[in-house]
Amino acid sequence: MRPTVLRISTEAIAANARAMRELLPAKVRMMCVVKADAYGHDAVKTASKLQAAGADAFAVAMVEEAEQLRRAGIDGMILILGGGCEESLRQAVRAQVSQAVYTPGMLDILNDEAARLGVRAKAHLKIDTGMSRIGVRDEEDLAAMLACWRRCPHVDMEGIFTHFCAAEDDPAFTALQNERFKAALARVREAGFSPIAHAAATSAMFETELQYDMVRPGIGLYGCCVPRLEGRLTCAQTLVTRPVRIQRIAAGDTVGYGRTWTAPGERIIMTLPIGYGDGYPRLLSNRASVLVQGRRAPLVGRVCMDMIMADVTDIPGVSLEDEVVLLGRQGDERITPDELAACAETIPYEIMLGFGARVPVEVID
């Protein structure tokens, strides 16, 4: 059996959630985002751990993810953040989960299914304040939604929300989005509705004026992208393997496809059984490092489909029994999703979500 394994610590996720909770006012609830299999961390086990740790609600992207949580015994509020076809909207009612809505047609379907089943449907009104993705865009459309809601007696407006598209680096535009959201929220409340308001994800959730009734931590739960908690969060993924070959090469020898790396002198090269076929990005070629015996070893040559090579010349006593860390901590060193993302010219979300079916997942808690 290949020794490459992705270990996941749901206890680290719960600890991250508690650290974030400490920085929030007691009245502000936390809707924990567990879409895309909890960013590659096993949605069911992650949500179960977070529910025990006091999560107030969960957010997913599609009805199938919501149904998976319900089958696993996750109760309370689950919000489907994305849109959906008619059947998926009806499934949301049957699963008794909340659905994001932004057109009268969506409301009509929820109302029809709720009336047919004799239940209450729940929905969150999505406001497009500048993302230009989904949501109610202007006052005319908002008026139409409110008029439709009045004739949909089987649908509760449980929430109203928006999404900030540049909270990390454009405070002026975030402030504009917030003003637009406040105006929509005021209009909704004037119409007699009392929804839970939420807008901020990880990058904005500690700004008091953006907190509203609830915040939606996502990537921060998994150990990334929260400067205010630098040093207090733990990356919940650890990707490990063991070498399949250790070989001494001479000065002038080249490594890998395309001969992109040439040995400047006699070197010791370690071959590891993982590659872009497993979701380890090819752009990490000659850029990233791995950890061996708690020390960094640079990748040399191109990342292959199934293998990578590292220069371990400066690490004495390496052996085929060494556990090698490609993501995570070993000794005093660590490789984070942020670091790999910078090397691969992408974002940490893509690193976390990128590992494929050939990499077995082991939840260690």
Rosetta blueprint (number, residue, H / E / L):
1 M L
2 R L
3 P L
4 T L
5 V E
6 L E
7 R E
8 I E
9 S L
10 T H
11 E H
12 A H
13 I H
14 A H
15 A H
16 N H
17 A H
18 R H
19 A H
20 M H
21 R H
22 E L
23 L L
24 L L
25 P L
26 A L
27 K L
28 V L
29 R E
30 M E
31 M E
32 C E
33 V E
34 V L
35 K H
36 A H
37 D H
38 A H
39 Y H
40 G H
41 H L
42 D L
43 A H
44 V H
45 K H
46 T H
47 A H
48 S H
49 K H
50 L H
51 Q H
52 A H
53 A L
54 G L
55 A L
56 D L
57 A E
58 F E
59 A E
60 V E
61 A L
62 M L
63 V H
64 E H
65 E H
66 A H
67 E H
68 Q H
69 L H
70 R H
71 R H
72 A L
73 G L
74 I L
75 D L
76 G L
77 M E
78 I E
79 L E
80 I E
81 L L
82 G L
83 G L
84 G L
85 C L
86 E H
87 E H
88 S H
89 L H
90 R H
91 Q H
92 A H
93 V H
94 R H
95 A L
96 Q L
97 V L
98 S E
99 Q E
100 A E
101 V E
102 Y L
103 T L
104 P H
105 G H
106 M H
107 L H
108 D H
109 I H
110 L H
111 N H
112 D H
113 E H
114 A H
115 A H
116 R H
117 L H
118 G L
119 V L
120 R L
121 A E
122 K E
123 A E
124 H E
125 L E
126 K E
127 I E
128 D L
129 T L
130 G L
131 M L
132 S L
133 R L
134 I L
135 G L
136 V E
137 R L
138 D L
139 E H
140 E H
141 D H
142 L H
143 A H
144 A H
145 M H
146 L H
147 A H
148 C H
149 W H
150 R H
151 R L
152 C L
153 P L
154 H L
155 V E
156 D E
157 M E
158 E E
159 G E
160 I E
161 F E
162 T L
163 H L
164 F L
165 C L
166 A L
167 A L
168 E L
169 D L
170 D L
171 P H
172 A H
173 F H
174 T H
175 A H
176 L H
177 Q H
178 N H
179 E H
180 R H
181 F H
182 K H
183 A H
184 A H
185 L H
186 A H
187 R H
188 V H
189 R H
190 E H
191 A L
192 G L
193 F L
194 S L
195 P L
196 I E
197 A E
198 H E
199 A E
200 A E
201 A E
202 T H
203 S H
204 A H
205 M L
206 F L
207 E L
208 T H
209 E H
210 L H
211 Q L
212 Y L
213 D L
214 M E
215 V E
216 R E
217 P L
218 G L
219 I H
220 G H
221 L H
222 Y H
223 G L
224 C L
225 C L
226 V L
227 P H
228 R H
229 L H
230 E L
231 G L
232 R L
233 L L
234 T L
235 C L
236 A L
237 Q E
238 T E
239 L E
240 V E
241 T E
242 R L
243 P L
244 V L
245 R E
246 I E
247 Q E
248 R E
249 I E
250 A L
251 A L
252 G L
253 D L
254 T E
255 V E
256 G L
257 Y H
258 G H
259 R H
260 T L
261 W E
262 T E
263 A L
264 P L
265 G L
266 E L
267 R E
268 I E
269 I E
270 M E
271 T E
272 L E
273 P L
274 I L
275 G L
276 Y H
277 G H
278 D H
279 G L
280 Y L
281 P L
282 R H
283 L H
284 L H
285 S L
286 N L
287 R L
288 A L
289 S E
290 V E
291 L E
292 V E
293 Q L
294 G L
295 R E
296 R E
297 A E
298 P E
299 L E
300 V L
301 G L
302 R L
303 V L
304 C L
305 M L
306 D L
307 M L
308 I E
309 M E
310 A E
311 D E
312 V L
313 T L
314 D L
315 I L
316 P L
317 G L
318 V L
319 S L
320 L L
321 E L
322 D L
323 E L
324 V E
325 V E
326 L E
327 L E
328 G E
329 R E
330 Q E
331 G L
332 D L
333 E E
334 R E
335 I E
336 T L
337 P H
338 D H
339 E H
340 L H
341 A H
342 A H
343 C H
344 A L
345 E L
346 T L
347 I L
348 P H
349 Y H
350 E H
351 I H
352 M H
353 L H
354 G L
355 F L
356 G L
357 A L
358 R L
359 V L
360 P L
361 V E
362 E E
363 V E
364 I L
365 D L
